[in-house]
Amino acid sequence: MPAFVRTVAPFLRTSRAALQQGNSVSPLFHALCRQNGGASVLNAARTYATAFERTKPHVNIGTIGHVDHGKTTLTAAITKRQAEKGLASFLDYGSIDKAPEERKRGITISTAHIEYSTDARHYSHVDCPGHADYIKNMITGAANMDGAVIVVAASDGQMPQTREHLLLARQVGVQKIVVFVNKVDALEDPEMLELVEMEMRELLTTYGFEGEETPIVLGSALCALDGRRPEIGEQKIDELMNAVDSWIPTPQRDLDKPFLMSVEDVFSIPGRGTVASGRVERGTLKRDQEVELVGKGDVPLKTKVTDIETFKKSCEESRAGDNSGLLLRGVKREDVRRGMVIVQPGTTKAHKQFLVSMYVLTKEEGGRHTGFHQNYRPQIFLRTADEAAALFWPEGTEDADSKMVMPGDNVEMRCEIHQAVAVEVGQRFNVREGGRTVATGLVTRIIK
């Protein structure tokens, strides 16, 4: 395969079935192919970018939970089952865990985006890493979710990342969760299943979810993937997707506000330009519209979006809730970084100082064991950005240098970050230190 095709393949790859239904190849990729080797490359690329059609409500969901409890196996099993119904392209475990380091270690490091449908909906599915070292990638994934499936191994029950992922999902605004108790084929004592279910309902209630009403499905993702024991395999995948369809509500998209997409990933297409991808938070954007890149330096970078891909298919318009890739005219790869936002010109600015209202987690919630004084310096996560921060008491606070913040406190503080990012009043954020979430809150006022 030519080097050019290898370069664009991760961005363009989609199902051959969609092409066989008569969908067209994006004009962007016709042009790409003409520039990079003519007919042979065009034929290779013809299996990729097809037209995206909006025929069903779109929902963003994801698999969360502790490392090695079967999140990626479940994701693969869902694509297999939906592919059998003509509603997806099957992706095996190795296709979802793409990075060599992930396959070598057998864990998911980055968030993988997968697309499939049910009879009722179109889904973009994020497979989130469960390994503690990669929790910041999970924060990005969770921030993009309308709902989630939390995977718990029947043999282990709830574990540290089970609790942390539930907490993070709650913090970033996920309202509804479905539980999949996995690996039931490896459990000999049926009473253990009842115990795991009871513990999960209690845990969901603890973190503010509807523990008693939440659907809990007991099954084996591996059996579904291998085509064994359908009563705990494929039938349970069907039960799970029915629960997701009915329990997780169709979100109301914010289409009327100015366009904003937070950049999650950036790459280059030789001869054409730079592509920034991420989830659209609000608004709509059409091809050839002017935009600004905000979050690197004091002056926004102005550019034009010359092509749009949504769920790896060509489309005329990107809108709130979409996972989109935007081709940016005249922008270098090094000018764009994760954490920046792409916005309608003049609608958003980058800031370094703002007031926040935040809750400091207790030791029992996975937070700090001790309090802290002002000038505390953790990492702050805002949308897809993570920046070094310093926290101070607001100006005018008495005895500011000696006053402490204790675990369990609700406090108003002033936040200063190292590099300006796009920040708005009402925006949620997470504070992390030493591999754990220590606080969560809202931006209440911009200072500068």
N, C-alpha and C positions, 0 to 999 in steps of 0.2 A: 504494500500500500504506500503511495507517495507520502512524503513527510507532511505535506500540506493537509492531506486528509486526516492523518494521525493527529495533527494539531487541532483541527476543528471538530473531530469526531465526538469528544466528550460533550461539546455544546449542542451538537446537532442530533445525536443519536435518538431515534424514536422507532416506533414499531413499523415493520414492513407492511403489516396488515392495514395500517392507515393509508399507505400509498396505494395498496391494491383496491381501496375503496374510491380511488379517484382524486385524492387530495393533491394539490399542486406543490411543486418545489419552490421555496422562497426565491424571489428575484435576487436577494442578497447573495445567495449561494450559487446561483447561475453566474453572477459576476465574479465571485470568488474562484469558481472553477475555470472560467475563461482565462483568468489571470495566472492560473497555476497548473497548466498542463492540458487544457482542452478536454476532449471527449472522454478520455480514460478516467480523469478525475471527476468529471461530471457524472459519469455512470456510477463511480464509487459513492459520490455524494448524494446520488438520487435516492439512496435508502434512508436519507436523513431528513432534513427539515420539511415537514409537511404543514399544511394549514391547520390552525387551531380553530375549532368550531365550538361555540358556547351553546350547548343544547341541554345542559343540566346545571342545577345549582352547584357551585364550587365550594368545597370545604377543605381547609388545611388541618391535617391531623398528624400525629406522630406516635412512635413507640418510645416509651421511657421506662426506666427501671435499672436495677442493679446489674453490674457487669456479669456476663455469662449466664444470665437468666433466660436468654433466648429471644431477645428483641429482633435481631437481624434474621434469625431463622423464621420467626413469626412473619416478618415483613415479606420474606421470600415465599412463605406458604400462602400468604394472601394473594400475591401476584400470580402464583401457580393456579390457585382456585379460581380467581377472576379471569385468568387467561382461558381456562377450560370453558368459561361461559362467554368468551369473546369480548371481555370487558377490560382486558389488560394485556401487556406483554410480560411473559414469565421472566423474572430475574432470579437467578440462583444466588446462593450466599456470597460466592466470590464476586459476582457482578455488583452487589451492594457494597461489600467491603472492598473497594477498588484499590486503595493504596497498598503498596507492597508491605509496608510496615504493619498495616492492619492484618493482612493475611498471615504474615509471619507470626504475629503475636496472638492472632485469633480474637482480636477485640476491635470494636469500632472506635475510630479516633475522631474523624470529622463527621458532620451531619450529612447524610445521603438523602437526596430528594427523589422520590419514586412516584409515578403517576398511575392511577387505575380508576375504574368506575364501578359502581353498583348499578342496579336498575334505577335507583332514585337519584344518584349524585355522581359528580366527578370529584375525585380526591387527589390532592397532592400530599404525599406521605413522607414525613421526615423520620429517618431512623437515627435516633440520638445516641451518642456514646454514653455508656454506663460507667466507664472507668474514671475514677476520681481525678486523674491527671488531666482529663480532657473536658472538665465540667464547663469551661468557658464556651466550648463549642456547643454544648448542650443548651446553655443559656440562649445563644443565638437561635437555635432550633426551636426551643420552647416559646420564645418571643413571637415566633411566626405561627403558632398553633391556635386553631379555633377549638380544638378538643384533643384528647390524648387517650392512648391505650397504655396502661401501665402493666408491665409483664413481671410476674412473680413466679419463681420456681417453686413448685409444690414441695420439693425436698428441703428447701432452705427457709421458705417464708420470707417475711420482710427483712431487708438488710439495709446497711447505711445509705447506699445510693437510692434505694426505694424511697426512703424518707426524704432525702435531699431533693430528689427529682419532684416529689409531690409538693414540697415547699416551693421550689423554683417555679413549677407550673402555676401554683397559686399566685405567686408574686408577679408573674408576667401576665396575669389576667385570664388564664385558662379556667373556665367555669365548670366544665363537665368532663368526667373521666370514666372510661370503661376499664374494668380489670380483667386481664387474661391470666389465669393461674395455669402455668405451663408445666411440662414434664410430668404430667399425672401418670404416664405409663411407667415411670421409674419409682412410683410410690406404692408400697405394699399395704400400708395401713390406711383404709378409707377414712378413719376418724381424724387423721392428720389433715385431710382436705377440709373438713369442717372447721378445724382449728385455724388453718390459714385463711379461710374465708372470713371467719369471725374477727381475726386480728386485722385483716385488711379493712373491714367495715369500720372498726374502731379507729384505725389510722386515718382513713378518709375523713371521718368526722372531726378528728383532732385538727386536721389542716383545713377545715372549713368547707369540705365537700359534703354531698348528701350521701353519707355512708350507708344508711339503711336502704335507700332506693337505688343506688348505683348498680348497674348490671355487672355480675361476675360470671365469667365463662370459664369452665374447667376443661382443659384439653391438652393436646400435644402437638406443637407446631412441627416437630420432626416427623411424627406419624403422618401428618397432612402432606408434608413435603415428599415423603417416601412412598405415599399411597398405601399405607398400612392402617389397619384398625380404624375404619371410617367413623365409627361411633365416637372416638376421641380425636380423630384427625379432621378430615375435610368437613364433616357435619358441624364440628365445633367452629371451624373458620366461617362457615355460613351463619352460624348463630352469632358469632362475634360481629360480623359485618351488619347483620340485622340490628344488633344492639347499638352499633355506632350510628347507623342510619336514623334510628328512632330516639336515642338518648342525647346525642350531640346535636344541638339546634343549628339550623342553617343561619349563618351570621348575617347581620345587616351591614352591608358594605358602605363605607363613607365615600360616595362617588362625587359629591357636590363640592367638597373642599379642594384646595389646590393640591396638585400632584406631589407626592413624596414617596421615594423609595430609598430604603437604607441599604447601602452596598455591603454585600456579604462576601463576594468573590470578584476577582478581576483577572482577565487574561487577554492576550492579543491574538488577532487573526492576521497573519502576514499579508501585506498588501492592502488591507482594508481598514484596520484600526483597532481600537480597544473596546472590549465588551465588559460592562459592569453588570453583575447579576445580583438579585435579591428579591425580597417580597415587597410588593407595593402596599404601603400603609394606608394611603388615601388617594382619592382623585382618579383622573384618567389622563392618558397620554397617547397622542397619535404620532405616526411617523412624521419626520421632518419638523417636529416641534422644537423650539428653543428651550433649553434647560440650563440650570446652574448646578455645579458641583460645590457643595458647602462642607467645610470641615478640614481644609488644609490651607493654612494661612488666613490672613484677614480678608482677602478679596476673593469672592466666589469665582470659580472658573466657568466661563460661559462656553457652551457648545450646542450642537444640534444632534438629535437622535435620528440617525439615518435608517435604522432598521430595528425591529422588535421581534423577539422570540418569547413566547409564553408557554411554559411546560414543554420547552424544546421544540415548539412548533411555531412557524411563522404566523404573525398576525398583524393587523392594521392598528390595533389599539391595546394598550396595557391599562389595567384598571385595578382598583383596590382589591386585595386578596390574591392577586396573581403572583406567581414566581416567574419573574421576567429577566431576560437578558437584553440590555440596551447597547446597540452599537453607537459609539460616540465619535463624532467627526473631529479630526484634528487634535485628539487628546492622546498623550503618551501614556504607556502603561504605568510609568512611575509617578504620574500625576494623580492617579486614583488609588485609594487604599480602602480596605475594609473599615467600616465605621463612618465613612462619609455618607452624605445623603444627596440624591439627585432630586431637584425640586423645580417647580414652576418659578421662573425668574422673579426675584424680589419678595418671595414669600417666607423665607427662613434665613436666619443668621446663625453664625457660630459664636459661642460664648465660652468664657473661662471661669466666670464667677456667678454663682446663683445661690439662693436660699432654698433649703430643702426641709421637708417634714419627713422624719424617718423613724422606723421601729427597729430597735436593736435586739437581735435574737438572743434568747437565753441559752445556757449550756445544754438544756434538755432539747432545745430546738436545733441543736447543731452549731450554735454560735459561740461567741467568746465565753471563757470562764471568768474573766475579770473585766473591769471597766476600763475606760481610757479617758485621757485629758484631751484638750484641744491641741491642734497641730498633729493629730492622728493621721497617718498616711497609708491608707489602703488603696486598692484598685476599685474604680467605679465603672459599672457596666451600664451604658446608655444605648438602647437599640443594639446595633452590632458593634459599637465602639467600646473599647475598654481602655481607660486612661488612669495614670497615676493621679491620685487626688490627695488633698489635705482638707481636714474638717476643722472648723473653728466655731466658737460661739458667735452669735450675731453681735455687731458693734453695739456697745452700750451695756452689754451683759456684766453684772457685778461679779467680782472675784472670778473672772473668766479663766485665769491661769490655774486656779486650784479646783475649780468646779469639775466634777467627773460625770461621765456618761456611763450608766450601769446596764448590764444585760437586762432586757425586759422594759427599758425606758422608751417612751415616745418623746422625741426631742425635735426642736427646730434648730438647724445649724446652717452655717455658711460653708459652701463647698467651693474650693478652688482646684481646677484641673490643670495638668501640665500643658496640654495642647487643646486649643479651642475645638469644640465639636458642636454640631447642631443640637440645640437644647430649646425646649419649649415648656411653658408653664403647664402643669398637669401631667408631665411625662414621668413614667415610672423608671426606677433604676434599682440596681442591686449593688451592694458593697461587699467585696470579698477580700480576705486576707489569709495567707497561709493555707490555701487550698480549701477554704470553706466560706460559705455565705455568712456574713456577720450582721448585716442590716439590709433593710429594704425600705423604699420610700417614694415620695413624689417631689418634683420640682415645684416650688410655690412662687418664686419671684426671680426674675433675671436681674443681676447687678451690672455686669458688663461682659 
